[in-house]
Amino acid sequence: MKIAVLGTGMVGQALAGRLSELGHEVTVGTRDVAATTAKTAPDEMGNPPYPAWAATHPQVRLATFADAAADAELLVNATSGAVSIGVLNSVGADHLVGKILLDIANPLDFSAGFPPGLFVKDTDSLGEQIQAAFPQLRVVKALNTLAATLMVDPRQLADGDHSVFVSGNDGDAKKTVVALLESFGHTDVVDLGDISTARGTEMLLPLWLRLMGALNTLTFNVKVVR
């Protein structure tokens, strides 16, 4: 499958690397290719800059958001939630029609410092806002409730015996995303329903952040026991 991963950060790198490893044709999208390839400093979490990652993944192409999405069958939104709609606007409507968007972003609000709050919750979600802004997309919310390394390699924790969730209006799009998650190694994918159910998974983030602080690790997840 031709996949465009929008975002060059830790999440985008993890998804792009794993998807490429699984045999997909992957292009990473960025706002400014020259600026991205010129980066030499680690990010705010100490992760190596994109060029260092790209050097070990020569099969993954880098392009502008619009060029990355142009021929893609599936898009992955690995951008910061605050800029997600702006990024999709820059892609252009012609490159979005009928495509699946795996939306991993969260509506994190860092205006009051850390830990962040949410800039939308309770009666709306970022997933819903994206779907409303781009009705030509088939938005599926997933993977936003766990760390990047576990998104793509769930078996490193409890042999993969933990839960992930999907929300979306389009049944076929959800089936495609579920198959992708299963190819990563996820064994418990819970379909919550339509895109409005993304409110629930996005509102897990405040709990996730407190657990990260209490456990002093990113390697944890929830398991729905039933």
C-alpha positions in Angstrom: 0.0 0.0 0.0 1.1 3.5 -0.7 1.1 5.4 2.6 1.9 9.0 3.5 2.9 9.7 7.1 2.3 13.3 7.9 4.8 14.4 10.5 8.5 13.9 11.0 8.6 13.6 14.8 9.0 10.6 17.0 5.5 9.2 16.2 5.9 9.8 12.5 9.3 8.1 12.4 8.1 5.1 14.3 5.1 4.6 12.0 7.0 5.2 8.8 9.8 2.9 9.8 7.4 0.0 10.8 5.2 0.5 7.7 8.2 0.4 5.4 9.5 -2.7 7.2 6.2 -4.4 6.5 6.6 -3.7 2.8 4.5 -0.6 2.3 5.7 2.2 0.1 6.1 5.1 2.6 6.5 8.8 2.1 6.9 11.1 5.1 5.3 14.5 4.7 6.8 17.8 6.1 6.0 21.5 5.7 9.5 22.4 4.5 11.8 19.6 3.1 14.9 21.8 3.1 14.4 22.8 6.7 13.7 19.3 7.8 16.8 17.8 6.1 18.9 20.6 7.6 18.1 19.8 11.2 21.0 18.8 13.4 19.8 19.2 16.9 17.8 16.7 18.9 14.1 17.4 19.6 12.7 18.6 22.9 12.7 15.0 24.2 16.3 14.3 23.2 15.4 12.2 20.1 17.8 12.5 17.2 16.9 14.9 14.4 15.0 13.6 11.3 18.1 13.3 9.1 19.8 10.9 11.5 16.7 8.7 11.4 16.4 9.0 7.6 19.9 7.9 7.1 19.0 4.5 8.5 15.7 4.3 6.5 16.8 5.2 2.9 13.8 3.5 1.4 11.4 6.1 3.0 11.0 9.2 0.9 10.6 12.8 2.3 8.3 15.2 0.5 6.0 18.2 1.2 2.7 17.3 2.8 0.9 17.8 -0.5 3.4 15.7 -2.5 3.4 13.0 0.1 -0.3 12.7 0.0 -0.8 13.0 -3.7 -0.5 9.3 -4.6 -1.1 7.8 -1.2 -3.9 5.3 -0.6 -3.8 5.9 3.2 -2.7 8.9 5.2 -1.4 8.9 8.8 -1.9 12.0 10.8 1.2 12.0 13.1 1.3 15.8 13.5 0.7 17.8 16.7 -3.0 18.1 17.3 -2.9 21.8 17.4 -1.7 22.0 13.7 -3.5 18.9 12.3 -6.2 20.8 10.5 -3.8 23.3 9.1 -1.6 20.6 7.8 -4.5 18.8 6.1 -5.5 22.1 4.5 -2.0 22.4 3.1 -2.4 19.0 1.5 -5.2 20.2 -0.6 -8.7 18.9 -1.2 -7.8 17.1 -4.4 -5.3 14.8 -2.5 -7.8 13.9 0.2 -10.9 12.7 -1.7 -11.9 9.2 -0.7 -8.8 8.5 1.3 -8.5 6.9 4.7 -6.9 9.0 7.4 -5.5 7.1 10.4 -5.6 9.9 12.9 -3.2 9.5 15.8 -3.1 13.1 17.0 -4.3 14.3 20.4 -5.7 17.8 21.2 -3.0 18.6 23.7 -2.9 22.2 25.0 0.5 23.2 26.4 -0.5 26.9 27.0 -0.4 26.4 30.8 2.7 24.3 30.8 3.2 20.6 31.6 1.2 18.4 31.9 -1.0 19.7 29.1 -4.7 20.0 29.1 -7.0 19.3 26.1 -8.2 22.1 23.8 -11.4 20.1 23.0 -13.2 17.5 25.1 -16.5 16.2 26.4 -18.8 17.4 23.6 -16.4 17.2 20.7 -13.0 15.7 19.7 -10.1 16.4 17.4 -11.1 13.4 15.4 -14.6 14.8 14.8 -13.3 18.2 14.0 -11.0 16.7 11.3 -13.9 14.7 9.9 -16.2 17.7 9.8 -13.5 19.9 8.2 -12.7 17.3 5.6 -15.8 15.3 4.8 -14.1 13.8 1.7 -11.7 11.9 4.1 -12.6 8.6 5.9 -11.2 9.4 9.3 -10.3 6.5 11.7 -9.0 7.5 15.2 -6.6 4.9 16.6 -3.3 4.5 18.4 -3.5 7.8 20.2 -3.6 6.1 23.7 -0.1 4.6 23.8 3.5 5.5 23.2 5.0 5.4 19.7 7.2 2.4 20.3 4.2 0.4 21.5 2.0 1.6 18.6 4.3 -0.3 16.2 5.7 -3.0 18.4 3.0 -4.0 20.9 4.6 -7.4 21.7 7.4 -5.7 23.7 4.9 -5.4 26.5 3.0 -8.4 27.9 3.5 -10.2 24.6 1.0 -7.7 23.1 -1.8 -8.6 25.5 -3.2 -5.0 25.8 -5.9 -3.0 24.1 -6.1 -0.4 21.3 -9.2 1.3 20.0 -10.7 2.5 16.7 -13.4 5.1 16.1 -14.8 6.1 12.7 -17.9 6.4 10.5 -16.7 4.3 7.6 -16.8 0.5 8.2 -14.5 -0.4 5.4 -11.9 2.2 6.5 -12.0 0.8 10.0 -11.4 -2.7 8.6 -8.3 -1.4 6.7 -7.0 0.2 9.8 -7.7 -2.8 12.0 -5.8 -5.0 9.5 -2.9 -2.6 9.7 -2.9 -2.7 13.5 -3.0 -6.4 13.5 0.0 -6.5 11.1 1.9 -4.5 13.8 1.0 -7.2 16.3 -2.0 -5.8 18.1 -4.3 -8.6 19.2 -7.1 -6.7 21.0 -8.5 -4.0 18.8 -11.8 -2.6 20.2 -14.2 -0.9 17.8 -15.8 1.8 19.8 -18.2 3.0 17.1 -18.5 6.2 15.1 -16.0 9.1 15.1 -17.8 10.7 18.1 -16.4 7.9 20.3 -12.9 9.5 19.7 -13.9 11.8 22.6 -13.3 8.9 24.9 -9.9 7.9 23.7 -8.7 11.5 23.5 -9.8 12.1 27.1 -7.7 9.2 28.2 -4.6 11.4 27.6 -4.7 13.2 31.0 -4.7 9.8 32.7 -2.0 8.5 30.4 0.2 11.5 31.3 -0.2 11.0 35.0 0.6 7.3 34.6 3.7 8.2 32.7 4.8 10.4 35.6 3.9 7.8 38.3 5.5 4.8 36.5 8.4 6.8 35.1 8.2 5.0 31.8 6.4 5.1 28.4 6.1 1.4 28.2 2.7 0.8 29.6 -0.9 0.4 28.2 -4.4 -0.5 29.3 -6.1 -3.8 28.9 -9.9 -4.1 28.7 -10.7 -7.3 30.6 -14.1 -8.8 29.7 
